Amino acid sequence: MLWWVGVAHASALEIVVAEPKVTDLVLTCADGVYHLPVVNGTASWDHVPQNCKISMIRPSGSVDKPGQWSCDTSGCTQQEVAHQVVTNAPGRVNVITSTELPKGEALEITCGNGFRQRLEVAQNTAIFDGVPDNLDCELNFKGPVPAEFRPIRPGTWSCRLTGSMAVCTHS
């Protein structure tokens, strides 16, 4: 009679990860770089390690639009959105929107002297020329979420929508 004795397959390397948010390990070894998933707090590898340094990967935030972001272990915040190159000039209002707007969204500036100009937002930017330097004007978002901001004057402005309210800061 022949008896088979089952021997559990042991990994060459087993790492117990105490940090519960770690999802993967990156091992940078003399013979290459390896990615190991962490399952139930353990990462296993059938390879014999050769002088490896370990980096832990854990989720820390998310990004959902183009631009410049800052991330730390608490999350990610957008620093600057991708936008057209803008320059200041007399009578020019540069508006950079940090809220994702639907395609075809327009912005409009109106002033008390009758000045009125509407532009479509392209790459999160609208550049208005000919705006009176000496008047407080109003910026209107024309689209699914109508919003307004005032006073606006020539210069570069960063604007975002919070609910149905436009919040703009002069930069």
C-alpha positions as CSV (number, residue, x, y, z in Angstrom):
1,M,0.0,0.0,0.0
2,L,1.3,3.5,-0.9
3,W,0.7,6.4,1.4
4,W,0.8,10.0,0.1
5,V,1.7,12.5,2.6
6,G,0.6,16.0,1.6
7,V,3.1,18.7,2.4
8,A,1.9,22.3,2.3
9,H,3.7,24.4,-0.2
10,A,5.7,27.0,1.7
11,S,6.7,30.3,0.0
12,A,10.3,31.2,-0.1
13,L,9.4,34.6,1.4
14,E,6.4,35.6,3.5
15,I,6.0,39.1,4.8
16,V,3.4,40.0,7.5
17,V,2.3,43.6,7.0
18,A,1.0,45.2,10.2
19,E,-0.3,48.4,8.5
20,P,-3.9,47.5,7.5
21,K,-4.2,50.1,4.6
22,V,-1.2,48.6,2.7
23,T,-2.5,46.9,-0.5
24,D,0.8,46.0,-2.2
25,L,4.6,45.8,-1.6
26,V,7.2,46.8,-4.1
27,L,10.5,44.9,-3.7
28,T,13.5,46.5,-5.3
29,C,16.1,43.7,-5.5
30,A,19.5,43.2,-6.9
31,D,17.9,41.0,-9.7
32,G,14.8,43.2,-10.4
33,V,11.7,45.0,-9.2
34,Y,8.7,42.9,-8.0
35,H,5.2,43.8,-7.0
36,L,3.5,41.6,-4.4
37,P,-0.2,41.9,-3.4
38,V,-1.0,42.0,0.3
39,V,-3.8,39.6,1.0
40,N,-5.2,39.3,4.6
41,G,-2.1,41.1,5.9
42,T,0.4,38.9,4.2
43,A,2.5,39.0,1.0
44,S,4.0,35.8,-0.2
45,W,6.6,35.2,-2.9
46,D,8.1,32.0,-4.3
47,H,11.2,33.8,-5.3
48,V,14.3,33.8,-3.1
49,P,15.0,37.5,-2.4
50,Q,18.4,39.0,-3.2
51,N,19.2,42.1,-1.2
52,C,15.7,43.7,-1.5
53,K,14.4,47.0,-0.3
54,I,10.6,47.1,0.4
55,S,8.2,49.9,-0.3
56,M,4.6,49.8,0.9
57,I,1.7,51.0,-1.2
58,R,-1.5,52.2,0.3
59,P,-4.4,54.3,-1.0
60,S,-4.1,57.9,0.1
61,G,-6.5,59.8,-2.2
62,S,-7.8,60.2,-5.7
63,V,-7.5,62.6,-8.6
64,D,-10.3,63.1,-11.1
65,K,-9.3,65.8,-13.5
66,P,-6.1,67.3,-15.1
67,G,-4.0,69.8,-13.3
68,Q,-1.4,70.0,-10.5
69,W,-2.2,68.0,-7.4
70,S,-0.7,67.6,-3.9
71,C,-1.1,64.3,-2.2
72,D,-0.1,63.1,1.3
73,T,-1.3,60.2,3.5
74,S,-4.5,62.1,4.3
75,G,-5.6,62.6,0.7
76,C,-5.1,64.7,-2.5
77,T,-6.0,68.3,-3.2
78,Q,-5.8,70.1,-6.5
79,Q,-3.2,72.9,-6.6
80,E,-3.7,74.1,-10.1
81,V,-5.9,72.9,-13.0
82,A,-4.6,72.5,-16.5
83,H,-5.4,75.7,-18.4
84,Q,-4.3,77.8,-21.3
85,V,-1.4,80.1,-20.9
86,V,-2.6,83.5,-19.7
87,T,-1.0,86.9,-19.4
88,N,-2.3,90.0,-17.8
89,A,-2.9,93.1,-19.9
90,P,-4.9,96.3,-19.6
91,G,-8.6,95.5,-20.0
92,R,-8.0,91.7,-19.9
93,V,-9.8,89.4,-17.5
94,N,-8.4,85.8,-17.4
95,V,-10.8,83.3,-15.8
96,I,-9.4,79.9,-14.9
97,T,-12.1,77.4,-13.7
98,S,-11.2,74.7,-11.3
99,T,-14.6,73.1,-11.4
100,E,-15.1,70.6,-14.2
101,L,-17.6,72.3,-16.6
102,P,-19.7,70.6,-19.3
103,K,-18.4,71.0,-22.9
104,G,-19.8,74.2,-24.4
105,E,-20.2,76.0,-21.0
106,A,-19.8,79.7,-21.4
107,L,-18.9,82.6,-19.2
108,E,-20.2,86.2,-19.6
109,I,-18.9,89.5,-18.3
110,T,-21.3,92.4,-18.0
111,C,-20.5,95.9,-16.8
112,G,-22.6,98.9,-15.9
113,N,-21.5,100.9,-19.0
114,G,-23.1,98.4,-21.3
115,F,-20.0,96.2,-21.9
116,R,-21.0,92.6,-22.4
117,Q,-18.9,89.7,-23.7
118,R,-19.6,85.9,-23.7
119,L,-17.0,83.3,-24.3
120,E,-17.0,79.5,-24.3
121,V,-14.7,77.9,-21.7
122,A,-11.8,76.1,-23.5
123,Q,-9.3,74.1,-21.4
124,N,-10.7,75.5,-18.2
125,T,-10.0,79.1,-19.5
126,A,-11.8,82.1,-20.8
127,I,-9.9,85.3,-21.7
128,F,-11.9,88.5,-22.0
129,D,-10.3,91.6,-23.6
130,G,-11.7,95.1,-23.6
131,V,-13.1,95.0,-20.1
132,P,-13.3,98.4,-18.5
133,D,-10.5,98.9,-16.0
134,N,-12.3,101.3,-13.8
135,L,-15.7,99.5,-13.3
136,D,-16.8,96.7,-11.1
137,C,-18.3,94.1,-13.5
138,E,-20.1,90.8,-13.0
139,L,-19.1,87.3,-14.2
140,N,-21.9,84.9,-15.0
141,F,-21.6,81.2,-15.6
142,K,-24.0,80.3,-18.5
143,G,-25.0,76.7,-18.5
144,P,-26.7,74.0,-16.5
145,V,-25.6,75.7,-13.2
146,P,-26.2,79.4,-13.5
147,A,-24.0,81.3,-11.1
148,E,-22.5,84.8,-10.8
149,F,-19.6,86.5,-9.1
150,R,-19.0,90.2,-8.5
151,P,-17.1,92.4,-8.5
152,I,-14.6,91.3,-11.2
153,R,-12.0,93.6,-12.8
154,P,-9.1,93.0,-15.2
155,G,-6.5,90.5,-13.9
156,T,-6.3,86.7,-13.5
157,W,-9.0,85.0,-11.5
158,S,-9.4,81.4,-10.3
159,C,-13.1,80.4,-10.1
160,R,-14.9,77.4,-8.9
161,L,-18.6,76.5,-8.4
162,T,-19.8,75.6,-5.0
163,G,-23.4,74.4,-5.5
164,S,-25.0,77.3,-7.4
165,M,-22.5,79.9,-6.2
166,A,-19.3,81.0,-8.0
167,V,-16.3,81.6,-5.8
168,C,-13.5,83.5,-7.4
169,T,-10.1,84.7,-6.1
170,H,-7.8,87.2,-7.8
171,S,-4.3,85.9,-8.3
